[in-house]
Amino acid sequence: MKKKILVGAGILLLVLLLGVLLIPVIFKDDIKAAVRKQLAQYIAADVFFDADKFSVSLISDFPHLNARLDDFGVVNRAPFAGDTLLAVRSFRLSLDLWSVLFGNEMKVRSIQLIEPRIHALVNAQGQANWDIFLEQPADTLTEEEAAPLALAIDEWRIENGYIVYDDRSLPMYVRLSGVNHLGSGNLQADVFDMITQTEIAATSVAYDGVEYMSDKKVNADITMGIDLAKSQYTFKDNLLTVNEFPLHFEGSISMPDTNIVLDLRYNSPKTDFKKLLSLVPGVYSSSFEGLKAAGSVQFEGAIKGTYNAVQMPGFSLLLAVKDGEFQYPQLPTAVRNVQVDLKVENPDGDLEKTLIDLKQFHMDLGKNPVDIRLRTKGLATIDMDVLAKMRLNLADLTSMFPMEGVQLKGVFSLDATAKGTYGGQQMPTLDAQMSLSNAYVKTAEVPKPLENLNLQASLQSDGTLPGSSFHLQQFTMLFDGEPIEMSARVQDFDKVNFEVKAKGKADLAKLTKLYPLEDMQLAGNIDADLSAKGNMQLIKQEKYDQLDFAGYARLSNFRYLTSGMPEVRIQQAAARISPKEIMVEQMTGTAGKSDFQLVGTIANYMAYVFHDAVLRGKMHMESNHFDVNEWMTEEENPQPTPTAATAEPDTVDLAAIAIPKNLDFVFDAKIKEVVYDNLTLQDLVGKIVMRDGKVLFENVSSRTMGGQLLLTGVYDTSEPYRPFFDFSMKIAEIQISEAYKSLVTVQRMAPLAAAMRGAFSSDLRLAGVLGSDLMPKFETLSGGGLIAIIRAALQETPVLSQISAFTKMSDLTPMNLQDVIMKIKIDKGRVHYEPFVVKNGDRTMTISGSNGFDGSLDFVAAMDVPAGAAGQAVQGAVNQLIGTNALSGDRLLFDIEIGGTYDKPKIKVKPRTSTKETVKEVAKEELQKQKEAIQQVVEEKKQELEQQVKQEADKVKQEVEEKAKEEADKLKNKVKENVKDKLPIKLP
C-alpha cells in the first residue's frame, strides 16, 4: 500500500513538473491573449512583451518556483503618447512553491529588475505618466478580489537601473544612472526594519533651471524602522556618501494625516577637507586620488517641523573649514589658507526668517587672496551686507588647477560692497568695480587666441532705484586679428535708461570652439555695427519710434547645421536696422537642396521681442528649386528597448508643420520648381501669406503634370493636432496618368484613373483634416465641382472586364472618351456623381452614383446600344440577364448596376427603369464653355500674377534702396556735423 502511495505521489509530482515546464509552451498564445485582456481592463497604456521570452522553472532551484520575463515595457498613451514609462531587460521572480500551492500567504524569495529604464514624467499641468491604472467600479469586485493579497517578500533587487524623474510642474529634474539596489524586510508585519543598500554611479538634480548635483556618485546604507500603524519611519543606522563625502543622519518622519512631521539630524563624521572637495564640480576626476589636501571640516544640521501645502519645517546648517589647503600632484603651487565659516538658520519654516551668514570665506590662490563675506535675511525682501574682494593674476591659476592646453594671462580684479535692503522698489547701497586688463586666452581647440582682452565695469547705487546705475565703460578684444568693441550704460533702474554700442567682426566657427553649442554647428563671418538708446518705459508703452536703434549686420559664408533639419547655408546677407523695421537688403543661400533669394522688410520686431506681439514681414522670394519634402519633420514611434523582438515595427510619421500665430508674413514668390511629396510644380508664381497660424495661398499658379494649376485656399494649424485645409483649384489639361501617380487623393477618389491615358480639366473645392502623415483624413473630406475629360482612352479595368463578360460586348476597350463633363460632390467618405453621359462610338452610357475612398462602388449605367452593331450574341445575353426583350426600335436599352469594389466589382444587368436622356448639344456647349473658361482663367491669372510679382519686386527693391540711401544720408550728415567745426574749411 505504501509503495502504491509513493508511486502515485511520484507520478503526481512528475505530472506537476511536466505541467510547469510545458504549460507556458503549449498555451503560449492563450497566456499572451489572457494577459493582454487583463492589461486592457486595468491599465491605460500599451504593454509590450513576448510570450516566447516568458519562462517558469522548478528544476534550477527546487523546491522554489522561478519565473522570468525578458524585454518588456510600458509605453504611454495621451497626453504622453509614445513616451516610454518603463523598459526592462529582465524581470525575475522566485517563489516558495509550497506557499503557492498550499499556503495562505505567498512567500516571495526575491524580485529582480535587471537593467530597468524608468522615465517618470509630470507635465506642466500636473499630470503624471505613471497614473495609468483604470478605475474599477466598486460593485464589480468580488469578496475574494477585494481582500488584500497576503504577500511576504524576502528581498528585492535592482541591477544597473536608469531612472529619470522629470516634474515640469515644479520644475524639477532628477537623473540616476547605474542604479544598483538591494532591499529586505518583512513587509507583511506592522512593525519591521527595512534594510537597503544603494549604489548610484551618477546622480544629477536640477530645480528651476539650477543644477544642484551633476553626475555625483552616491552610496546609501539605510536601516529604517517602520511602524505602519502609526505611519512612522525612524532612521536607525544610516550613512549616505556623495562622491567621497559621508553624511550620517538620524531621526524620524511621521505622517499622521495630510501633514508630514520631520525630526531629522545630520552630520559628517570624521570628515577632512579632501572629502569635502569631492563635491566641487571638476575636482572629483581621475586625478582626485593623487590630490594632496589638509584641513578640518565641521558639517552638521537639522530639519524639524511640519511640511504641508502651506507650511515648511525649520532647518539649520553649519559648515566650517579650518586651515584647508590642496595641491594637484603634477602642479607646482598649492591653494592655501582656506577658511570657511557658514551658518544657515530658519527657526520655524517661515522663509522670510531665513538667515544666511557667511562670516568668512578666504583662500590664497598663490599670491592672490580671495575674500568674501555675506549676511542675508529673507528671500522676497532681502536685508544684506556683502563684501567681495579679489585680485587674480590669471597666469598663476594654471599653476594651481589642471588646464591642459590652456594659456592664460592678464589681471582680474573685483572690489564690491553692498549694504541695505533689496526687494520691490528698494535697493542696497552698492559700489562694485570690476576690471580685466591685458588678458590673453588660448585653448588647444582654438589655435587663434583671444588677445588684448580689456574690461572695465561698475555697478553703483545710493540705495534707490533712480540712483542706481551700471556702466560698462570698456570691453575690447582681438580675435583672429579682428577687433570687437562694446560699451553700455544703464541709469535709473526705475526707468532703465540704456545706451548700448557694439561693433566688430567674428568667425563663428572659431567662436563656437571657444563656446561649444549643443547639437549645433555654426560657421561663417559676421560683421556688425549696432547701437541702441532709450528706456524701458518707452518699450512698455510701445513707443518704439522714440527709441534710437540703428546699425547694420552682414553675414557671409554662413552655415547652420543641427540634427533633424537640412543644412542652411547663406552665401551673402545684409540688413539695416531702424526702430521701425529691419530692412533685408540681400539674402542669398540654400536650405538643403533648395536655393533662395530674399529681399524685403521685417516690422514690429521690438514688440515681438518684448511683448510677444505679431512679427510682420513683407518679402520677395525667388528660387530655382525648392524641395518641401526636406522640411517635413519625421517622428519615430520610439521602441523602449532594442531587444524587444515583438514590439510593433518602427513607423515614421510626418509631423504637421505648425505655423506660429504671432507671425504675419507676406511672400511674393517666384519659384521655377517646387517638389512636394511625389508632385513637381514648375514656374510657381503667387502670394503666400503666413498669418494667425495659417498659410494662405492667394491665386498661386503653376505648371504641373502637363497642365496648369491655379490654387487659392488655406492650410490652417490653429489647432496643431487637427490641421485643416480648404482649397479651390482650377485645373487645365493635366495628364490623368501623372495625376494618379503623383496624388494620393486622385488614387482614392478615382481609382479608374489608373487605367486612363489623356487629360482633364476641373474647377474643384476640396476641404478636410490632415493626419499625422500630412495626408488627408479621407472620411473628413468635403467639396465638389466640375471635372471635364477633354480627351482620354480607358484601358482594360476589372469593371469593364466584368461588363464585357456579362453582356458579351467584347469591344468595350480601349474606350475613347471625349468631352465628358462630370459634376461631383464629396461628402462622408464618398464621391457622388450627378448623371453624366459617355459616348463611345454609337454607344451611349448615362452614368450616376458614387464611389467610396475605401474603393467601394455604387453606380448605375443606363446603356443605349445600337442593336445592329451589337449582334445577336449581345442581344441574347442581355435579354437572358434581364428576363425580357431589351430591344426598343433599333436600340438595346438596359441598365447595368455596378457594386462591390474597384478590384472586385459586382455586376448586375437589369431592365431599363426610366427613360434616360442622351447627351444634348447644350451639354456639349456647356462643356466647351467650361474648358475655355478654365483655360482663360489660368492664363489670365498667370500673366496677372507674373506682372504683379514683378511690380512688387521692383517696389520692394526701390523701398530698400530708398531706405538704405536715407540711412546713408543720415550717417553722412551726422559725420559732417561732428567734423565740420574741426575743419579749416567750413562745410555747407
Residue, then its C-alpha position, 0 to 999 in steps of 0.5 A: m500500500k505504501k509503495k502504491i502511495l509513493v508511486g502515485a505521489g511520484i507520478l503526481l509530482l512528475v505530472l506537476l513538473l511536466g505541467v510547469l515546464l510545458i504549460p507556458v509552451i503549449f498555451k503560449d498564445d492563450i497566456k499572451a491573449a489572457v494577459r493582454k485582456q487583463l492589461a486592457q481592463y486595468i491599465a491605460a497604456d500599451v504593454f509590450f512583451d513576448a510570450d516566447k521570452f516568458s519562462v517558469s522553472l522548478i528544476s534550477d532551484f527546487p523546491h522554489l518556483n522561478a519565473r522570468l520575463d525578458d524585454f518588456g515595457v510600458v509605453n504611454r498613451a495621451p497626453f504622453a503618447g509614445d513616451t516610454l514609462l518603463a523598459v526592462r531587460s529582465f524581470r525575475l521572480s522566485l517563489d516558495l512553491w509550497s506557499v503557492l500551492f498550499g499556503n495562505e500567504m505567498k512567500v516571495r524569495s526575491i524580485q529582480l529588475i535587471e537593467p530597468r529604464i524608468h522615465a517618470l514624467v509630470n507635465a506642466q499641468g500636473q499630470a503624471n505618466w505613471d497614473i495609468f491604472l483604470e478605475q474599477p467600479a466598486d460593485t464589480l469586485t468580488e469578496e475574494e478580489a477585494a481582500p488584500l493579497a497576503l504577500a511576504i517578500d524576502e528581498w528585492r533587487i535592482e541591477n544597473g537601473y536608469i531612472v529619470y524623474d522629470d516634474r515640469s510642474l515644479p520644475m524639477y529634474v532628477r537623473l540616476s544612472g547605474v542604479n544598483h539596489l538591494g532591499s529586505g524586510n518583512l513587509q507583511a508585519d506592522v512593525f519591521d526594519m527595512i534594510t537597503q543598500t544603494e549604489i548610484a554611479a551618477t546622480s544629477v538634480a536640477y530645480d528651476g533651471v539650477e543644477y544642484m548635483s551633476d553626475k555625483k556618485v552616491n552610496a546609501d546604507i539605510t536601516m529604517g524602522i517602520d511602524l505602519a500603524k502609526s505611519q512612522y519611519t525612524f532612521k536607525d543606522n544610516l550613512l549616505t556618501v556623495n562622491e567621497f563625502p559621508l553624511h550620517f543622519e538620524g531621526s524620524i518622519s511621521m505622517p499622521d494625516t495630510n501633514i508630514v512631521l520631520d525630526l531629522r539630524y545630520n552630520s559628517p563624521k570624521t570628515d577632512f577637507k579632501k572629502l569635502l572637495s569631492l563635491v566641487p564640480g571638476v575636482y572629483s576626476s581621475s586625478f582626485e586620488g593623487l590630490k594632496a589636501a589638509g584641513s578640518v571640516q565641521f558639517e552638521g544640521a537639522i530639519k524639524g517641523t511640519y511640511n504641508a501645502v502651506q507650511m515648511p519645517g525649520f532647518s539649520l546648517l553649519l559648515a566650517v573649514k579650518d586651515g584647508e589647503f590642496q595641491y594637484p600632484q603634477l602642479p607646482t603651487a598649492v591653494r592655501n589658507v582656506q577658511v570657511d565659516l557658514k551658518v544657515e538658520n530658519p527657526d520655524g519654516d517661515l522663509e522670510k526668517t531665513l538667515i544666511d551668514l557667511k562670516q568668512f570665506h578666504m583662500d590664497l590662490g598663490k599670491n592672490p587672496v580671495d575674500i568674501r563675506l555675506r549676511t542675508k535675511g529673507l528671500a522676497t525682501i532681502d536685508m544684506d551686507v556683502l563684501a567681495k574682494m579679489r585680485l587674480n593674476l590669471a597666469d598663476l591659476t594654471s599653476m594651481f588647477p589642471m588646464e591642459g592646453v590652456q594659456l592664460k594671462g592678464v589681471f582680474s580684479l573685483d572690489a564690491t560692497a553692498k549694504g541695505t535692503y533689496g526687494g520691490q522698489q528698494m535697493p542696497t547701497l552698492d559700489a562694485q568695480m570690476s576690471l580685466s586688463n591685458a588678458y590673453v586666452k588660448t585653448a588647444e581647440v582654438p589655435k587663434p587666441l583671444e588677445n588684448l582682452n580689456l574690461q572695465a565695469s561698475l555697478q553703483s547705487d545710493g540705495t534707490l532705484p533712480g540712483s542706481s546705475f551700471h556702466l560698462q565703460q570698456f570691453t575690447m578684444l582681438f580675435d583672429g586679428e579682428p577687433i570687437e568693441m562694446s560699451a553700455r550704460v544703464q541709469d535709473f533702474d526705475k526707468v532703465n535708461f540704456e545706451v548700448k554700442a557694439k561693433g566688430k567682426a567674428d568667425l563663428a566657427k572659431l567662436t563656437k570652439l571657444y563656446p561649444l553649442e549643443d547639437m549645433q554647428l555654426a560657421g561663417n563671418i559676421d560683421a556688425d555695427l549696432s547701437a541702441k538708446g532709450n528706456m524701458q518705459l518707452i518699450k512698455q508703452e510701445k513707443y518704439d519710434q522714440l527709441d534710437f536703434a540703428g546699425y547694420a549686420r552682414l553675414s557671409n559664408f554662413r552655415y547652420l547645421t543641427s540634427g533633424m533639419p537640412e543644412v542652411r547655408i547663406q552665401q551673402a546677407a545684409a540688413r539695416i536696422s531702424p526702430k521701425e523695421i529691419m530692412v533685408e537688403q540681400m539674402t542669398g543661400t540654400a536650405g538643403k537642396s533648395d536655393f533662395q533669394l530674399v529681399g524685403t522688410i521685417a516690422n514690429y520686431m521690438a514688440y515681438v521681442f518684448h511683448d510677444a506681439v505679431l512679427r510682420g514681414k513683407m518679402h520677395m522670394e525667388s528660387n530655382h528649386f525648392d524641395v518641401n519634402e526636406w522640411m517635413t519633420e519625421e517622428e519615430n514611434p520610439q521602441p523602449t528597448p532594442t531587444a524587444a523582438t515583438a514590439e510593433p515595427d518602427t513607423v515614421d510619421l510626418a509631423a504637421i508643420a505648425i505655423p506660429k500665430n504671432l507671425d504675419f508674413v507676406f511672400d511674393a514668390k517666384i519659384k521655377e520648381v517646387v517638389y512636394d511629396n511625389l508632385t513637381l510644380q514648375d514656374l510657381v508664381g503667387k502670394i503666400v501669406m503666413r498669418d494667425g497660424k495659417v498659410l494662405f495661398e492667394n491665386v498661386s499658379s503653376r505648371t504641373m503634370g502637363g497642365q496648369l494649376l491655379l490654387t487659392g485656399v488655406y492650410d490652417t494649424s490653429e489647432p496643431y493636432r487637427p490641421f485643416f485645409d480648404f482649397s479651390m483649384k482650377i485645373a487645365e489639361i493635366q495628364i490623368s496618368e501623372a495625376y494618379k501617380s503623383l496624388v494620393t487623393v486622385q488614387r482614392m477618389a478615382p481609382l479608374a484613373a489608373a487605367m486612363r491615358g489623356a487629360f482633364s480639366s476641373d474647377l474643384r473645392l476640396a476641404g478636410v483634416l490632415g493626419s499625422d502623415l500630412m495626408p488627408k483624413f479621407e472620411t473628413l473630406s468635403g467639396g465638389g465641382l466640375i471635372a471635364i475629360i477633354r480627351a482620354a482612352l480607358q484601358e482594360t479595368p476589372v469593371l469593364s472586364q466584368i461588363s464585357a463578360f456579362t453582356k458579351m460586348s467584347d469591344l468595350t476597350p480601349m474606350n475613347l472618351q471625349d468631352v465628358i463633363m462630370k459634376i461631383k460632390i464629396d461628402k462622408g467618405r464618398v464621391h457622388y456623381e450627378p448623371f453624366v453621359v459617355k459616348n463611345g462610338d454609337r454607344t451611349m452610357t448615362i452614368s450616376g452614383s458614387n464611389g467610396f475612398d475605401g474603393s467601394l462602388d455604387f453606380v448605375a449605367a443606363m446603356d443605349v446600344p445600337a442593336g445592329a452593331a451589337g449582334q445577336a450574341v449581345q442581344g441574347a445575353v442581355n435579354q437572358l440577364i434581364g428576363t425580357n426583350a431589351l430591344s426598343g426600335d433599333r436600340l438595346l436599352f438596359d441598365i447595368e448596376i455596378g457594386g462591390t469594389y474597384d478590384k472586385p466589382k459586382i455586376k448586375v444587368k437589369p431592365r431599363t427603369s426610366t427613360k434616360e436622356t442622351v447627351k444634348e448639344v447644350a451639354k456639349e456647349e456647356l462643356q466647351k464653355q467650361k474648358e475655355a473658361i478654365q483655360q482663360v482663367v489660368e492664363e489670365k491669372k498667370q500673366e496677372l500674377e507674373q506682372q504683379v510679382k514683378q511690380e512688387a519686386d521692383k517696389v520692394k527693391q526701390e523701398v530698400e534702396e530708398k531706405a538704405k540711401e536715407e540711412a546713408d544720408k543720415l550717417k553722412n550728415k551726422v559725420k559732417e556735423n561732428v567734423k565740420d567745426k574741426l575743419p579749416i574749411k567750413l562745410p555747407 
